[in-house]
Every structure is written in C-alpha cells, then in structure tokens.
Amino acid sequence: MYKIAVIGDYDSIYGFATLGIDIFAVTAENGKETFQKIAKGYYKVIYMTEALAKELEEEIQKYAEEVTPAIILIPGVSCNTGDGIQAVKDSVEKAVGSDILFGEE
C-alpha cells in the first residue's frame, strides 16, 4: 500500500501527523537526502513546504514528468513564496483549458 508524506520544517508540518500522514521534519542541510529517500520509497504523494521546495528545485525537477510521486507544495509558517497556489492554478488551467480565476486577483 502506498503512503502520503509531508516534508518540511517541524513547525509547518507537525499537524499532519494527527491525520495519520507520515511527517519528515528536515532542515535545509538534510532535506535533499530525506526527499530522495522518500521519493524512491512507498510514498506516492509528497506534500512539501514552499521554503524547502525552493531549496530543492533541481531534485523536484527530476520528478516533473513522472506520474509518482506527486509533489504538492504547501505554505509553511514562514518564507512562503506563493509557488504552491500558482502550481495548483497552473494545473487547473491545464486541465480545463482556461484560467478560472481570471480577473479575481
């Protein structure tokens, strides 16, 4: 059975543990190694804080054309970039063929 993981700084991700999701609290120094480990394992959906994703852009790109793992960016308690919201917006636009939020920004 496949699993869901959340990776990022502890303060941003600890709440996900109450949902039964495996959490991986990392720093910028050990984030790459931990991400590589979970991306190659049984985790098919990986939620990652935007701040960590900024540090791991090259690693994330390796999975851009793969079906799994699905890497979904989430805001953290600090250093948010808006990349998570933009990625969801881009995916919806690609799926439906237009920007559904046009004019609402």
PyMOL CGO cylinders between C-alpha atoms (Angstrom):
from pymol import cmd
from pymol.cgo import CYLINDER

trace = [
    CYLINDER, 0.00, 0.00, 0.00, 1.27, 3.43, -0.91, 0.3, 1, 1, 1, 1, 1, 1,
    CYLINDER, 1.27, 3.43, -0.91, 1.66, 6.23, 1.59, 0.3, 1, 1, 1, 1, 1, 1,
    CYLINDER, 1.66, 6.23, 1.59, 1.46, 10.02, 1.86, 0.3, 1, 1, 1, 1, 1, 1,
    CYLINDER, 1.46, 10.02, 1.86, 4.32, 12.06, 3.31, 0.3, 1, 1, 1, 1, 1, 1,
    CYLINDER, 4.32, 12.06, 3.31, 4.80, 15.65, 4.37, 0.3, 1, 1, 1, 1, 1, 1,
    CYLINDER, 4.80, 15.65, 4.37, 8.30, 17.12, 4.41, 0.3, 1, 1, 1, 1, 1, 1,
    CYLINDER, 8.30, 17.12, 4.41, 9.44, 20.49, 5.69, 0.3, 1, 1, 1, 1, 1, 1,
    CYLINDER, 9.44, 20.49, 5.69, 10.26, 22.34, 8.87, 0.3, 1, 1, 1, 1, 1, 1,
    CYLINDER, 10.26, 22.34, 8.87, 8.69, 20.88, 12.01, 0.3, 1, 1, 1, 1, 1, 1,
    CYLINDER, 8.69, 20.88, 12.01, 6.53, 23.87, 12.90, 0.3, 1, 1, 1, 1, 1, 1,
    CYLINDER, 6.53, 23.87, 12.90, 4.88, 23.77, 9.47, 0.3, 1, 1, 1, 1, 1, 1,
    CYLINDER, 4.88, 23.77, 9.47, 4.18, 20.05, 9.25, 0.3, 1, 1, 1, 1, 1, 1,
    CYLINDER, 4.18, 20.05, 9.25, 3.62, 18.59, 12.72, 0.3, 1, 1, 1, 1, 1, 1,
    CYLINDER, 3.62, 18.59, 12.72, -0.17, 18.97, 12.48, 0.3, 1, 1, 1, 1, 1, 1,
    CYLINDER, -0.17, 18.97, 12.48, -0.31, 16.49, 9.60, 0.3, 1, 1, 1, 1, 1, 1,
    CYLINDER, -0.31, 16.49, 9.60, 0.69, 13.68, 11.97, 0.3, 1, 1, 1, 1, 1, 1,
    CYLINDER, 0.69, 13.68, 11.97, -2.77, 13.84, 13.56, 0.3, 1, 1, 1, 1, 1, 1,
    CYLINDER, -2.77, 13.84, 13.56, -4.20, 12.83, 10.18, 0.3, 1, 1, 1, 1, 1, 1,
    CYLINDER, -4.20, 12.83, 10.18, -2.06, 9.71, 10.08, 0.3, 1, 1, 1, 1, 1, 1,
    CYLINDER, -2.06, 9.71, 10.08, 0.29, 11.13, 7.46, 0.3, 1, 1, 1, 1, 1, 1,
    CYLINDER, 0.29, 11.13, 7.46, 3.99, 10.41, 7.86, 0.3, 1, 1, 1, 1, 1, 1,
    CYLINDER, 3.99, 10.41, 7.86, 5.92, 13.59, 8.56, 0.3, 1, 1, 1, 1, 1, 1,
    CYLINDER, 5.92, 13.59, 8.56, 9.58, 14.25, 7.92, 0.3, 1, 1, 1, 1, 1, 1,
    CYLINDER, 9.58, 14.25, 7.92, 10.89, 17.31, 9.73, 0.3, 1, 1, 1, 1, 1, 1,
    CYLINDER, 10.89, 17.31, 9.73, 14.03, 18.48, 7.96, 0.3, 1, 1, 1, 1, 1, 1,
    CYLINDER, 14.03, 18.48, 7.96, 16.41, 21.37, 7.68, 0.3, 1, 1, 1, 1, 1, 1,
    CYLINDER, 16.41, 21.37, 7.68, 17.95, 22.81, 4.52, 0.3, 1, 1, 1, 1, 1, 1,
    CYLINDER, 17.95, 22.81, 4.52, 21.02, 20.67, 5.23, 0.3, 1, 1, 1, 1, 1, 1,
    CYLINDER, 21.02, 20.67, 5.23, 19.32, 17.26, 5.38, 0.3, 1, 1, 1, 1, 1, 1,
    CYLINDER, 19.32, 17.26, 5.38, 16.25, 17.98, 3.27, 0.3, 1, 1, 1, 1, 1, 1,
    CYLINDER, 16.25, 17.98, 3.27, 17.72, 16.75, -0.02, 0.3, 1, 1, 1, 1, 1, 1,
    CYLINDER, 17.72, 16.75, -0.02, 18.78, 13.39, 1.38, 0.3, 1, 1, 1, 1, 1, 1,
    CYLINDER, 18.78, 13.39, 1.38, 15.43, 12.83, 3.09, 0.3, 1, 1, 1, 1, 1, 1,
    CYLINDER, 15.43, 12.83, 3.09, 13.48, 13.84, 0.00, 0.3, 1, 1, 1, 1, 1, 1,
    CYLINDER, 13.48, 13.84, 0.00, 15.45, 11.45, -2.21, 0.3, 1, 1, 1, 1, 1, 1,
    CYLINDER, 15.45, 11.45, -2.21, 14.80, 8.61, 0.24, 0.3, 1, 1, 1, 1, 1, 1,
    CYLINDER, 14.80, 8.61, 0.24, 11.05, 9.10, 0.48, 0.3, 1, 1, 1, 1, 1, 1,
    CYLINDER, 11.05, 9.10, 0.48, 10.60, 9.83, -3.25, 0.3, 1, 1, 1, 1, 1, 1,
    CYLINDER, 10.60, 9.83, -3.25, 12.05, 6.43, -4.09, 0.3, 1, 1, 1, 1, 1, 1,
    CYLINDER, 12.05, 6.43, -4.09, 10.03, 4.58, -1.47, 0.3, 1, 1, 1, 1, 1, 1,
    CYLINDER, 10.03, 4.58, -1.47, 6.39, 3.79, -0.94, 0.3, 1, 1, 1, 1, 1, 1,
    CYLINDER, 6.39, 3.79, -0.94, 5.34, 7.44, -0.85, 0.3, 1, 1, 1, 1, 1, 1,
    CYLINDER, 5.34, 7.44, -0.85, 3.32, 8.35, -3.92, 0.3, 1, 1, 1, 1, 1, 1,
    CYLINDER, 3.32, 8.35, -3.92, 2.08, 11.74, -2.68, 0.3, 1, 1, 1, 1, 1, 1,
    CYLINDER, 2.08, 11.74, -2.68, 4.56, 14.10, -1.06, 0.3, 1, 1, 1, 1, 1, 1,
    CYLINDER, 4.56, 14.10, -1.06, 3.47, 17.42, 0.39, 0.3, 1, 1, 1, 1, 1, 1,
    CYLINDER, 3.47, 17.42, 0.39, 6.41, 19.80, 0.72, 0.3, 1, 1, 1, 1, 1, 1,
    CYLINDER, 6.41, 19.80, 0.72, 6.69, 23.27, 2.19, 0.3, 1, 1, 1, 1, 1, 1,
    CYLINDER, 6.69, 23.27, 2.19, 7.35, 26.03, -0.30, 0.3, 1, 1, 1, 1, 1, 1,
    CYLINDER, 7.35, 26.03, -0.30, 10.52, 27.08, 1.53, 0.3, 1, 1, 1, 1, 1, 1,
    CYLINDER, 10.52, 27.08, 1.53, 12.02, 23.60, 1.25, 0.3, 1, 1, 1, 1, 1, 1,
    CYLINDER, 12.02, 23.60, 1.25, 10.94, 23.29, -2.38, 0.3, 1, 1, 1, 1, 1, 1,
    CYLINDER, 10.94, 23.29, -2.38, 12.86, 26.45, -3.17, 0.3, 1, 1, 1, 1, 1, 1,
    CYLINDER, 12.86, 26.45, -3.17, 16.00, 24.75, -1.81, 0.3, 1, 1, 1, 1, 1, 1,
    CYLINDER, 16.00, 24.75, -1.81, 15.34, 21.51, -3.72, 0.3, 1, 1, 1, 1, 1, 1,
    CYLINDER, 15.34, 21.51, -3.72, 14.28, 22.82, -7.14, 0.3, 1, 1, 1, 1, 1, 1,
    CYLINDER, 14.28, 22.82, -7.14, 16.73, 20.60, -9.06, 0.3, 1, 1, 1, 1, 1, 1,
    CYLINDER, 16.73, 20.60, -9.06, 15.66, 17.46, -7.21, 0.3, 1, 1, 1, 1, 1, 1,
    CYLINDER, 15.66, 17.46, -7.21, 11.97, 18.20, -7.71, 0.3, 1, 1, 1, 1, 1, 1,
    CYLINDER, 11.97, 18.20, -7.71, 12.51, 18.75, -11.45, 0.3, 1, 1, 1, 1, 1, 1,
    CYLINDER, 12.51, 18.75, -11.45, 13.71, 15.14, -11.74, 0.3, 1, 1, 1, 1, 1, 1,
    CYLINDER, 13.71, 15.14, -11.74, 10.14, 14.04, -10.96, 0.3, 1, 1, 1, 1, 1, 1,
    CYLINDER, 10.14, 14.04, -10.96, 8.29, 16.67, -13.02, 0.3, 1, 1, 1, 1, 1, 1,
    CYLINDER, 8.29, 16.67, -13.02, 7.42, 14.26, -15.84, 0.3, 1, 1, 1, 1, 1, 1,
    CYLINDER, 7.42, 14.26, -15.84, 6.80, 11.24, -13.59, 0.3, 1, 1, 1, 1, 1, 1,
    CYLINDER, 6.80, 11.24, -13.59, 3.35, 10.14, -12.50, 0.3, 1, 1, 1, 1, 1, 1,
    CYLINDER, 3.35, 10.14, -12.50, 4.55, 9.39, -8.99, 0.3, 1, 1, 1, 1, 1, 1,
    CYLINDER, 4.55, 9.39, -8.99, 5.42, 10.74, -6.63, 0.3, 1, 1, 1, 1, 1, 1,
    CYLINDER, 5.42, 10.74, -6.63, 3.04, 13.65, -6.90, 0.3, 1, 1, 1, 1, 1, 1,
    CYLINDER, 3.04, 13.65, -6.90, 4.80, 16.58, -5.24, 0.3, 1, 1, 1, 1, 1, 1,
    CYLINDER, 4.80, 16.58, -5.24, 2.42, 19.18, -3.90, 0.3, 1, 1, 1, 1, 1, 1,
    CYLINDER, 2.42, 19.18, -3.90, 3.70, 22.43, -2.44, 0.3, 1, 1, 1, 1, 1, 1,
    CYLINDER, 3.70, 22.43, -2.44, 2.10, 23.78, 0.70, 0.3, 1, 1, 1, 1, 1, 1,
    CYLINDER, 2.10, 23.78, 0.70, 2.68, 27.04, 2.56, 0.3, 1, 1, 1, 1, 1, 1,
    CYLINDER, 2.68, 27.04, 2.56, 4.67, 26.86, 5.76, 0.3, 1, 1, 1, 1, 1, 1,
    CYLINDER, 4.67, 26.86, 5.76, 4.72, 29.08, 8.80, 0.3, 1, 1, 1, 1, 1, 1,
    CYLINDER, 4.72, 29.08, 8.80, 7.29, 31.35, 7.15, 0.3, 1, 1, 1, 1, 1, 1,
    CYLINDER, 7.29, 31.35, 7.15, 9.13, 32.02, 3.88, 0.3, 1, 1, 1, 1, 1, 1,
    CYLINDER, 9.13, 32.02, 3.88, 6.11, 31.43, 1.68, 0.3, 1, 1, 1, 1, 1, 1,
    CYLINDER, 6.11, 31.43, 1.68, 6.60, 32.09, -2.00, 0.3, 1, 1, 1, 1, 1, 1,
    CYLINDER, 6.60, 32.09, -2.00, 3.12, 31.55, -3.44, 0.3, 1, 1, 1, 1, 1, 1,
    CYLINDER, 3.12, 31.55, -3.44, 4.50, 28.73, -5.62, 0.3, 1, 1, 1, 1, 1, 1,
    CYLINDER, 4.50, 28.73, -5.62, 2.03, 26.20, -4.19, 0.3, 1, 1, 1, 1, 1, 1,
    CYLINDER, 2.03, 26.20, -4.19, -1.02, 28.27, -5.14, 0.3, 1, 1, 1, 1, 1, 1,
    CYLINDER, -1.02, 28.27, -5.14, 0.49, 29.02, -8.55, 0.3, 1, 1, 1, 1, 1, 1,
    CYLINDER, 0.49, 29.02, -8.55, 1.13, 25.31, -9.20, 0.3, 1, 1, 1, 1, 1, 1,
    CYLINDER, 1.13, 25.31, -9.20, -2.49, 24.43, -8.39, 0.3, 1, 1, 1, 1, 1, 1,
    CYLINDER, -2.49, 24.43, -8.39, -3.71, 27.29, -10.58, 0.3, 1, 1, 1, 1, 1, 1,
    CYLINDER, -3.71, 27.29, -10.58, -1.50, 26.12, -13.46, 0.3, 1, 1, 1, 1, 1, 1,
    CYLINDER, -1.50, 26.12, -13.46, -2.74, 22.53, -13.11, 0.3, 1, 1, 1, 1, 1, 1,
    CYLINDER, -2.74, 22.53, -13.11, -6.39, 23.61, -13.15, 0.3, 1, 1, 1, 1, 1, 1,
    CYLINDER, -6.39, 23.61, -13.15, -5.77, 25.86, -16.15, 0.3, 1, 1, 1, 1, 1, 1,
    CYLINDER, -5.77, 25.86, -16.15, -4.10, 22.98, -17.99, 0.3, 1, 1, 1, 1, 1, 1,
    CYLINDER, -4.10, 22.98, -17.99, -6.98, 20.62, -17.14, 0.3, 1, 1, 1, 1, 1, 1,
    CYLINDER, -6.98, 20.62, -17.14, -9.89, 22.91, -18.08, 0.3, 1, 1, 1, 1, 1, 1,
    CYLINDER, -9.89, 22.91, -18.08, -8.19, 24.98, -20.75, 0.3, 1, 1, 1, 1, 1, 1,
    CYLINDER, -8.19, 24.98, -20.75, -8.62, 28.40, -19.19, 0.3, 1, 1, 1, 1, 1, 1,
    CYLINDER, -8.62, 28.40, -19.19, -7.81, 30.46, -16.14, 0.3, 1, 1, 1, 1, 1, 1,
    CYLINDER, -7.81, 30.46, -16.14, -10.83, 30.03, -13.86, 0.3, 1, 1, 1, 1, 1, 1,
    CYLINDER, -10.83, 30.03, -13.86, -9.65, 32.83, -11.58, 0.3, 1, 1, 1, 1, 1, 1,
    CYLINDER, -9.65, 32.83, -11.58, -9.21, 35.37, -14.36, 0.3, 1, 1, 1, 1, 1, 1,
    CYLINDER, -9.21, 35.37, -14.36, -9.97, 38.85, -13.05, 0.3, 1, 1, 1, 1, 1, 1,
    CYLINDER, -9.97, 38.85, -13.05, -10.26, 37.81, -9.38, 0.3, 1, 1, 1, 1, 1, 1,
    CYLINDER, -10.26, 37.81, -9.38, -6.72, 38.70, -8.34, 0.3, 1, 1, 1, 1, 1, 1,
]
cmd.load_cgo(trace, "trace")
